[in-house]
Amino acid sequence: MSTIYYDYLPSPVGKLLLAIDGQGLKHIHFETGRHQLVPGENWEPGAGALHEVRAQLKAYF
C-alpha cells in the first residue's frame, strides 16, 4: 500500500482536504460534503508534496 500525502487548503468554498500519492492527485474533498473523509493509516501530512496542487487551486480561486 503506497503512502498518501495530504494537506488542508482554505478556499472560498470551505476547507479542502487534498491527497496525493506517487501516481498523482487522489482526492479533493470538501469539508462540508455529505461524506466525511478521514486520513487513513497510510496517510501522512505532506504539504510539500502538494505544493503544485495548492498553487493551481489558489490560482483557480
PyMOL Python script that loads the backbone (N, CA, C, O; Angstrom):
from pymol import cmd

cmd.read_pdbstr("""\
ATOM      1  N   MET A   1       0.848  -1.177   0.000  1.00  0.00           N
ATOM      2  CA  MET A   1       0.000   0.000   0.000  1.00  0.00           C
ATOM      3  C   MET A   1       0.892   1.237   0.000  1.00  0.00           C
ATOM      4  O   MET A   1       1.745   1.388   0.875  1.00  0.00           O
ATOM      5  N   SER A   2       0.701   2.117  -0.969  1.00  0.00           N
ATOM      6  CA  SER A   2       1.553   3.299  -1.076  1.00  0.00           C
ATOM      7  C   SER A   2       1.112   4.390  -0.102  1.00  0.00           C
ATOM      8  O   SER A   2      -0.046   4.455   0.313  1.00  0.00           O
ATOM      9  N   THR A   3       2.064   5.233   0.242  1.00  0.00           N
ATOM     10  CA  THR A   3       1.785   6.346   1.140  1.00  0.00           C
ATOM     11  C   THR A   3       1.010   7.422   0.396  1.00  0.00           C
ATOM     12  O   THR A   3       1.314   7.743  -0.752  1.00  0.00           O
ATOM     13  N   ILE A   4       0.019   7.965   1.057  1.00  0.00           N
ATOM     14  CA  ILE A   4      -0.756   9.083   0.534  1.00  0.00           C
ATOM     15  C   ILE A   4      -0.429  10.293   1.398  1.00  0.00           C
ATOM     16  O   ILE A   4      -0.528  10.236   2.624  1.00  0.00           O
ATOM     17  N   TYR A   5      -0.039  11.386   0.751  1.00  0.00           N
ATOM     18  CA  TYR A   5       0.282  12.619   1.460  1.00  0.00           C
ATOM     19  C   TYR A   5      -0.912  13.557   1.367  1.00  0.00           C
ATOM     20  O   TYR A   5      -1.552  13.671   0.322  1.00  0.00           O
ATOM     21  N   TYR A   6      -1.200  14.226   2.479  1.00  0.00           N
ATOM     22  CA  TYR A   6      -2.382  15.089   2.497  1.00  0.00           C
ATOM     23  C   TYR A   6      -2.092  16.421   3.160  1.00  0.00           C
ATOM     24  O   TYR A   6      -1.127  16.580   3.907  1.00  0.00           O
ATOM     25  N   ASP A   7      -2.959  17.366   2.862  1.00  0.00           N
ATOM     26  CA  ASP A   7      -2.904  18.683   3.479  1.00  0.00           C
ATOM     27  C   ASP A   7      -4.275  19.327   3.320  1.00  0.00           C
ATOM     28  O   ASP A   7      -5.099  18.880   2.523  1.00  0.00           O
ATOM     29  N   TYR A   8      -4.500  20.371   4.082  1.00  0.00           N
ATOM     30  CA  TYR A   8      -5.763  21.108   4.009  1.00  0.00           C
ATOM     31  C   TYR A   8      -5.512  22.457   3.358  1.00  0.00           C
ATOM     32  O   TYR A   8      -4.468  23.076   3.565  1.00  0.00           O
ATOM     33  N   LEU A   9      -6.481  22.904   2.569  1.00  0.00           N
ATOM     34  CA  LEU A   9      -6.379  24.186   1.886  1.00  0.00           C
ATOM     35  C   LEU A   9      -7.641  24.988   2.147  1.00  0.00           C
ATOM     36  O   LEU A   9      -8.729  24.553   1.771  1.00  0.00           O
ATOM     37  N   PRO A  10      -7.524  26.165   2.790  1.00  0.00           N
ATOM     38  CA  PRO A  10      -8.698  27.023   2.926  1.00  0.00           C
ATOM     39  C   PRO A  10      -9.068  27.562   1.542  1.00  0.00           C
ATOM     40  O   PRO A  10      -8.189  27.904   0.751  1.00  0.00           O
ATOM     41  N   SER A  11     -10.354  27.635   1.256  1.00  0.00           N
ATOM     42  CA  SER A  11     -10.805  28.130  -0.046  1.00  0.00           C
ATOM     43  C   SER A  11     -12.119  28.886   0.130  1.00  0.00           C
ATOM     44  O   SER A  11     -12.724  28.824   1.201  1.00  0.00           O
ATOM     45  N   PRO A  12     -12.563  29.589  -0.891  1.00  0.00           N
ATOM     46  CA  PRO A  12     -13.842  30.301  -0.810  1.00  0.00           C
ATOM     47  C   PRO A  12     -15.044  29.369  -0.617  1.00  0.00           C
ATOM     48  O   PRO A  12     -16.109  29.816  -0.193  1.00  0.00           O
ATOM     49  N   VAL A  13     -14.881  28.089  -0.922  1.00  0.00           N
ATOM     50  CA  VAL A  13     -15.985  27.128  -0.763  1.00  0.00           C
ATOM     51  C   VAL A  13     -15.819  26.276   0.491  1.00  0.00           C
ATOM     52  O   VAL A  13     -16.518  25.277   0.662  1.00  0.00           O
ATOM     53  N   GLY A  14     -14.899  26.667   1.366  1.00  0.00           N
ATOM     54  CA  GLY A  14     -14.646  25.930   2.599  1.00  0.00           C
ATOM     55  C   GLY A  14     -13.295  25.230   2.546  1.00  0.00           C
ATOM     56  O   GLY A  14     -12.593  25.262   1.535  1.00  0.00           O
ATOM     57  N   LYS A  15     -12.954  24.602   3.656  1.00  0.00           N
ATOM     58  CA  LYS A  15     -11.670  23.914   3.749  1.00  0.00           C
ATOM     59  C   LYS A  15     -11.691  22.654   2.885  1.00  0.00           C
ATOM     60  O   LYS A  15     -12.643  21.876   2.927  1.00  0.00           O
ATOM     61  N   LEU A  16     -10.621  22.464   2.099  1.00  0.00           N
ATOM     62  CA  LEU A  16     -10.497  21.305   1.229  1.00  0.00           C
ATOM     63  C   LEU A  16      -9.414  20.376   1.766  1.00  0.00           C
ATOM     64  O   LEU A  16      -8.359  20.833   2.206  1.00  0.00           O
ATOM     65  N   LEU A  17      -9.677  19.082   1.731  1.00  0.00           N
ATOM     66  CA  LEU A  17      -8.672  18.072   2.044  1.00  0.00           C
ATOM     67  C   LEU A  17      -8.093  17.605   0.715  1.00  0.00           C
ATOM     68  O   LEU A  17      -8.817  17.087  -0.135  1.00  0.00           O
ATOM     69  N   LEU A  18      -6.788  17.789   0.537  1.00  0.00           N
ATOM     70  CA  LEU A  18      -6.101  17.387  -0.684  1.00  0.00           C
ATOM     71  C   LEU A  18      -5.249  16.166  -0.378  1.00  0.00           C
ATOM     72  O   LEU A  18      -4.612  16.104   0.673  1.00  0.00           O
ATOM     73  N   ALA A  19      -5.230  15.198  -1.281  1.00  0.00           N
ATOM     74  CA  ALA A  19      -4.430  13.992  -1.072  1.00  0.00           C
ATOM     75  C   ALA A  19      -3.779  13.570  -2.384  1.00  0.00           C
ATOM     76  O   ALA A  19      -4.396  13.614  -3.448  1.00  0.00           O
ATOM     77  N   ILE A  20      -2.511  13.159  -2.281  1.00  0.00           N
ATOM     78  CA  ILE A  20      -1.721  12.786  -3.458  1.00  0.00           C
ATOM     79  C   ILE A  20      -0.862  11.572  -3.121  1.00  0.00           C
ATOM     80  O   ILE A  20      -0.466  11.381  -1.971  1.00  0.00           O
ATOM     81  N   ASP A  21      -0.580  10.755  -4.131  1.00  0.00           N
ATOM     82  CA  ASP A  21       0.386   9.674  -3.958  1.00  0.00           C
ATOM     83  C   ASP A  21       1.372   9.728  -5.120  1.00  0.00           C
ATOM     84  O   ASP A  21       1.391  10.715  -5.855  1.00  0.00           O
ATOM     85  N   GLY A  22       2.178   8.708  -5.303  1.00  0.00           N
ATOM     86  CA  GLY A  22       3.187   8.695  -6.352  1.00  0.00           C
ATOM     87  C   GLY A  22       2.628   8.742  -7.763  1.00  0.00           C
ATOM     88  O   GLY A  22       3.353   9.074  -8.701  1.00  0.00           O
ATOM     89  N   GLN A  23       1.362   8.418  -7.930  1.00  0.00           N
ATOM     90  CA  GLN A  23       0.743   8.426  -9.254  1.00  0.00           C
ATOM     91  C   GLN A  23       0.027   9.735  -9.562  1.00  0.00           C
ATOM     92  O   GLN A  23      -0.292  10.003 -10.720  1.00  0.00           O
ATOM     93  N   GLY A  24      -0.228  10.550  -8.549  1.00  0.00           N
ATOM     94  CA  GLY A  24      -0.893  11.830  -8.769  1.00  0.00           C
ATOM     95  C   GLY A  24      -1.965  12.123  -7.745  1.00  0.00           C
ATOM     96  O   GLY A  24      -2.055  11.468  -6.707  1.00  0.00           O
ATOM     97  N   LEU A  25      -2.772  13.116  -8.054  1.00  0.00           N
ATOM     98  CA  LEU A  25      -3.828  13.575  -7.158  1.00  0.00           C
ATOM     99  C   LEU A  25      -4.874  12.486  -6.956  1.00  0.00           C
ATOM    100  O   LEU A  25      -5.372  11.911  -7.923  1.00  0.00           O
ATOM    101  N   LYS A  26      -5.205  12.206  -5.707  1.00  0.00           N
ATOM    102  CA  LYS A  26      -6.189  11.170  -5.375  1.00  0.00           C
ATOM    103  C   LYS A  26      -7.517  11.749  -4.905  1.00  0.00           C
ATOM    104  O   LYS A  26      -8.575  11.212  -5.233  1.00  0.00           O
ATOM    105  N   HIS A  27      -7.475  12.837  -4.142  1.00  0.00           N
ATOM    106  CA  HIS A  27      -8.700  13.388  -3.564  1.00  0.00           C
ATOM    107  C   HIS A  27      -8.649  14.908  -3.480  1.00  0.00           C
ATOM    108  O   HIS A  27      -7.609  15.495  -3.184  1.00  0.00           O
ATOM    109  N   ILE A  28      -9.774  15.521  -3.743  1.00  0.00           N
ATOM    110  CA  ILE A  28     -10.071  16.887  -3.320  1.00  0.00           C
ATOM    111  C   ILE A  28     -11.418  16.745  -2.632  1.00  0.00           C
ATOM    112  O   ILE A  28     -12.442  16.545  -3.285  1.00  0.00           O
ATOM    113  N   HIS A  29     -11.410  16.850  -1.316  1.00  0.00           N
ATOM    114  CA  HIS A  29     -12.620  16.586  -0.539  1.00  0.00           C
ATOM    115  C   HIS A  29     -13.093  17.869   0.142  1.00  0.00           C
ATOM    116  O   HIS A  29     -12.317  18.552   0.811  1.00  0.00           O
ATOM    117  N   PHE A  30     -14.366  18.185  -0.038  1.00  0.00           N
ATOM    118  CA  PHE A  30     -14.962  19.351   0.605  1.00  0.00           C
ATOM    119  C   PHE A  30     -15.323  19.004   2.044  1.00  0.00           C
ATOM    120  O   PHE A  30     -16.029  18.025   2.289  1.00  0.00           O
ATOM    121  N   GLU A  31     -14.849  19.790   2.984  1.00  0.00           N
ATOM    122  CA  GLU A  31     -15.113  19.536   4.399  1.00  0.00           C
ATOM    123  C   GLU A  31     -16.615  19.526   4.693  1.00  0.00           C
ATOM    124  O   GLU A  31     -17.075  18.809   5.581  1.00  0.00           O
ATOM    125  N   THR A  32     -17.359  20.313   3.957  1.00  0.00           N
ATOM    126  CA  THR A  32     -18.800  20.405   4.195  1.00  0.00           C
ATOM    127  C   THR A  32     -19.585  19.378   3.380  1.00  0.00           C
ATOM    128  O   THR A  32     -20.812  19.450   3.309  1.00  0.00           O
ATOM    129  N   GLY A  33     -18.891  18.433   2.771  1.00  0.00           N
ATOM    130  CA  GLY A  33     -19.548  17.407   1.958  1.00  0.00           C
ATOM    131  C   GLY A  33     -20.393  16.451   2.783  1.00  0.00           C
ATOM    132  O   GLY A  33     -20.313  16.418   4.011  1.00  0.00           O
ATOM    133  N   ARG A  34     -21.188  15.690   2.090  1.00  0.00           N
ATOM    134  CA  ARG A  34     -22.093  14.731   2.720  1.00  0.00           C
ATOM    135  C   ARG A  34     -21.350  13.610   3.448  1.00  0.00           C
ATOM    136  O   ARG A  34     -21.780  13.144   4.503  1.00  0.00           O
ATOM    137  N   HIS A  35     -20.235  13.191   2.868  1.00  0.00           N
ATOM    138  CA  HIS A  35     -19.464  12.081   3.430  1.00  0.00           C
ATOM    139  C   HIS A  35     -18.143  12.605   3.983  1.00  0.00           C
ATOM    140  O   HIS A  35     -17.431  13.353   3.312  1.00  0.00           O
ATOM    141  N   GLN A  36     -17.829  12.212   5.191  1.00  0.00           N
ATOM    142  CA  GLN A  36     -16.592  12.646   5.818  1.00  0.00           C
ATOM    143  C   GLN A  36     -15.446  11.748   5.360  1.00  0.00           C
ATOM    144  O   GLN A  36     -15.570  10.523   5.380  1.00  0.00           O
ATOM    145  N   LEU A  37     -14.344  12.346   4.951  1.00  0.00           N
ATOM    146  CA  LEU A  37     -13.148  11.609   4.567  1.00  0.00           C
ATOM    147  C   LEU A  37     -12.113  11.808   5.663  1.00  0.00           C
ATOM    148  O   LEU A  37     -11.714  12.936   5.953  1.00  0.00           O
ATOM    149  N   VAL A  38     -11.684  10.719   6.265  1.00  0.00           N
ATOM    150  CA  VAL A  38     -10.706  10.769   7.346  1.00  0.00           C
ATOM    151  C   VAL A  38      -9.402  10.162   6.830  1.00  0.00           C
ATOM    152  O   VAL A  38      -9.414   9.069   6.264  1.00  0.00           O
ATOM    153  N   PRO A  39      -8.268  10.864   7.020  1.00  0.00           N
ATOM    154  CA  PRO A  39      -6.996  10.288   6.582  1.00  0.00           C
ATOM    155  C   PRO A  39      -6.794   8.890   7.162  1.00  0.00           C
ATOM    156  O   PRO A  39      -7.034   8.651   8.346  1.00  0.00           O
ATOM    157  N   GLY A  40      -6.349   7.974   6.306  1.00  0.00           N
ATOM    158  CA  GLY A  40      -6.182   6.576   6.692  1.00  0.00           C
ATOM    159  C   GLY A  40      -4.833   6.280   7.309  1.00  0.00           C
ATOM    160  O   GLY A  40      -4.018   7.175   7.538  1.00  0.00           O
ATOM    161  N   GLU A  41      -4.618   5.005   7.572  1.00  0.00           N
ATOM    162  CA  GLU A  41      -3.403   4.532   8.225  1.00  0.00           C
ATOM    163  C   GLU A  41      -2.148   4.836   7.403  1.00  0.00           C
ATOM    164  O   GLU A  41      -1.092   5.128   7.964  1.00  0.00           O
ATOM    165  N   ASN A  42      -2.267   4.768   6.088  1.00  0.00           N
ATOM    166  CA  ASN A  42      -1.110   5.001   5.221  1.00  0.00           C
ATOM    167  C   ASN A  42      -1.016   6.455   4.747  1.00  0.00           C
ATOM    168  O   ASN A  42      -0.287   6.752   3.801  1.00  0.00           O
ATOM    169  N   TRP A  43      -1.746   7.352   5.395  1.00  0.00           N
ATOM    170  CA  TRP A  43      -1.729   8.775   5.047  1.00  0.00           C
ATOM    171  C   TRP A  43      -0.761   9.509   5.967  1.00  0.00           C
ATOM    172  O   TRP A  43      -0.708   9.247   7.168  1.00  0.00           O
ATOM    173  N   GLU A  44       0.004  10.434   5.383  1.00  0.00           N
ATOM    174  CA  GLU A  44       0.938  11.254   6.156  1.00  0.00           C
ATOM    175  C   GLU A  44       0.777  12.715   5.754  1.00  0.00           C
ATOM    176  O   GLU A  44       0.519  13.010   4.587  1.00  0.00           O
ATOM    177  N   PRO A  45       0.926  13.637   6.713  1.00  0.00           N
ATOM    178  CA  PRO A  45       0.896  15.051   6.350  1.00  0.00           C
ATOM    179  C   PRO A  45       2.003  15.326   5.333  1.00  0.00           C
ATOM    180  O   PRO A  45       3.129  14.855   5.493  1.00  0.00           O
ATOM    181  N   GLY A  46       1.688  16.073   4.310  1.00  0.00           N
ATOM    182  CA  GLY A  46       2.685  16.310   3.268  1.00  0.00           C
ATOM    183  C   GLY A  46       2.433  17.558   2.464  1.00  0.00           C
ATOM    184  O   GLY A  46       2.173  17.488   1.263  1.00  0.00           O
ATOM    185  N   ALA A  47       2.507  18.705   3.117  1.00  0.00           N
ATOM    186  CA  ALA A  47       2.259  19.974   2.423  1.00  0.00           C
ATOM    187  C   ALA A  47       3.214  20.160   1.249  1.00  0.00           C
ATOM    188  O   ALA A  47       2.816  20.683   0.208  1.00  0.00           O
ATOM    189  N   GLY A  48       4.469  19.738   1.404  1.00  0.00           N
ATOM    190  CA  GLY A  48       5.449  19.898   0.333  1.00  0.00           C
ATOM    191  C   GLY A  48       5.082  19.121  -0.920  1.00  0.00           C
ATOM    192  O   GLY A  48       5.268  19.609  -2.035  1.00  0.00           O
ATOM    193  N   ALA A  49       4.560  17.914  -0.742  1.00  0.00           N
ATOM    194  CA  ALA A  49       4.179  17.071  -1.879  1.00  0.00           C
ATOM    195  C   ALA A  49       3.003  17.667  -2.641  1.00  0.00           C
ATOM    196  O   ALA A  49       2.807  17.365  -3.818  1.00  0.00           O
ATOM    197  N   LEU A  50       2.223  18.510  -1.978  1.00  0.00           N
ATOM    198  CA  LEU A  50       1.027  19.087  -2.591  1.00  0.00           C
ATOM    199  C   LEU A  50       1.232  20.527  -3.052  1.00  0.00           C
ATOM    200  O   LEU A  50       0.265  21.224  -3.361  1.00  0.00           O
ATOM    201  N   HIS A  51       2.474  20.973  -3.099  1.00  0.00           N
ATOM    202  CA  HIS A  51       2.767  22.366  -3.457  1.00  0.00           C
ATOM    203  C   HIS A  51       2.136  22.763  -4.792  1.00  0.00           C
ATOM    204  O   HIS A  51       1.482  23.803  -4.882  1.00  0.00           O
ATOM    205  N   GLU A  52       2.325  21.947  -5.824  1.00  0.00           N
ATOM    206  CA  GLU A  52       1.811  22.283  -7.157  1.00  0.00           C
ATOM    207  C   GLU A  52       0.285  22.296  -7.177  1.00  0.00           C
ATOM    208  O   GLU A  52      -0.319  23.174  -7.793  1.00  0.00           O
ATOM    209  N   VAL A  53      -0.340  21.331  -6.510  1.00  0.00           N
ATOM    210  CA  VAL A  53      -1.808  21.273  -6.448  1.00  0.00           C
ATOM    211  C   VAL A  53      -2.349  22.511  -5.744  1.00  0.00           C
ATOM    212  O   VAL A  53      -3.308  23.129  -6.206  1.00  0.00           O
ATOM    213  N   ARG A  54      -1.725  22.871  -4.619  1.00  0.00           N
ATOM    214  CA  ARG A  54      -2.156  24.057  -3.875  1.00  0.00           C
ATOM    215  C   ARG A  54      -2.039  25.312  -4.741  1.00  0.00           C
ATOM    216  O   ARG A  54      -2.946  26.143  -4.757  1.00  0.00           O
ATOM    217  N   ALA A  55      -0.923  25.448  -5.458  1.00  0.00           N
ATOM    218  CA  ALA A  55      -0.707  26.625  -6.307  1.00  0.00           C
ATOM    219  C   ALA A  55      -1.771  26.707  -7.403  1.00  0.00           C
ATOM    220  O   ALA A  55      -2.291  27.786  -7.686  1.00  0.00           O
ATOM    221  N   GLN A  56      -2.091  25.574  -8.016  1.00  0.00           N
ATOM    222  CA  GLN A  56      -3.097  25.571  -9.080  1.00  0.00           C
ATOM    223  C   GLN A  56      -4.482  25.911  -8.542  1.00  0.00           C
ATOM    224  O   GLN A  56      -5.232  26.649  -9.181  1.00  0.00           O
ATOM    225  N   LEU A  57      -4.824  25.378  -7.374  1.00  0.00           N
ATOM    226  CA  LEU A  57      -6.137  25.677  -6.796  1.00  0.00           C
ATOM    227  C   LEU A  57      -6.230  27.137  -6.352  1.00  0.00           C
ATOM    228  O   LEU A  57      -7.272  27.770  -6.521  1.00  0.00           O
ATOM    229  N   LYS A  58      -5.157  27.669  -5.790  1.00  0.00           N
ATOM    230  CA  LYS A  58      -5.157  29.086  -5.404  1.00  0.00           C
ATOM    231  C   LYS A  58      -5.344  29.971  -6.630  1.00  0.00           C
ATOM    232  O   LYS A  58      -6.072  30.962  -6.571  1.00  0.00           O
ATOM    233  N   ALA A  59      -4.694  29.624  -7.742  1.00  0.00           N
ATOM    234  CA  ALA A  59      -4.855  30.393  -8.982  1.00  0.00           C
ATOM    235  C   ALA A  59      -6.290  30.281  -9.490  1.00  0.00           C
ATOM    236  O   ALA A  59      -6.843  31.254 -10.003  1.00  0.00           O
ATOM    237  N   TYR A  60      -6.885  29.119  -9.354  1.00  0.00           N
ATOM    238  CA  TYR A  60      -8.262  28.899  -9.801  1.00  0.00           C
ATOM    239  C   TYR A  60      -9.239  29.760  -9.005  1.00  0.00           C
ATOM    240  O   TYR A  60     -10.125  30.398  -9.575  1.00  0.00           O
ATOM    241  N   PHE A  61      -9.070  29.773  -7.680  1.00  0.00           N
ATOM    242  CA  PHE A  61      -9.982  30.532  -6.832  1.00  0.00           C
ATOM    243  C   PHE A  61      -9.627  32.008  -6.842  1.00  0.00           C
ATOM    244  O   PHE A  61     -10.291  32.807  -6.181  1.00  0.00           O
TER     245      PHE A  61
END
""", "prot")
cmd.dss("prot")
cmd.show_as("cartoon", "prot")
cmd.util.cbc("prot")
cmd.orient("prot")
